[in-house]
Amino acid sequence: MLLRQEIPADREAIHAVHLAAFAKLSVPVVEAKLVDELREDGDLIGALSIVAERDGKVVGHVCCSPSKLGGDEKSTVGLGPLGVLPEYHASGVGSALVHAVLGAADALGYGAVVLLGDPNYYSRFGFVLAAQHGITPPVAEWAPHFQVRTLRAHTPDLKGEFRYSPAFDRL
């Protein structure tokens, strides 16, 4: 498996990955549209838009976008969506993508990565409920699934209300 940054030629394949990955979970599938809108808005962070490739085929994708935490607009990013083609589930593709994007975010100097997702899945990567760090979700009902992974540049003052990039609000 090859992990690399997204290139323009990957766009259709990335869209297809998210359509397939979330087809059974959300109708209509908003994740594929979200990635497209983040890209159109200029909010898809290139170094944090990573594809997994097997035998020349894009089989997974993860991305991060700018976010705001309290008054800070530079120290955190929002992770998501993370998508893997169904035939590659439970094969390590998703885990590899999460490890890669966390390592890249850390290397870029971000203090934390925030996401909305299944704690049973993301806890293996060091994510904890965001409330433990004084971070509140934009929608209160998200709290049981709203998580943060602190990185080396994290400081205790990174807390408050979290806001995703505007494309998330348009879902």
PyMOL commands that set and color helices and strands:
alter all, ss='L'
color gray80, all
select helices_A, chain A and resi 8-22+30-41+46-48+86-88+93-107+119-125+130-133+140-145+166-169
alter helices_A, ss='H'
color red, helices_A
select strands_A, chain A and resi 2-5+49-54+57-66+68-69+76-84+112-116+128-129+135-136+146-150+160-163
alter strands_A, ss='S'
color yellow, strands_A
deselect
rebuild
show_as cartoon
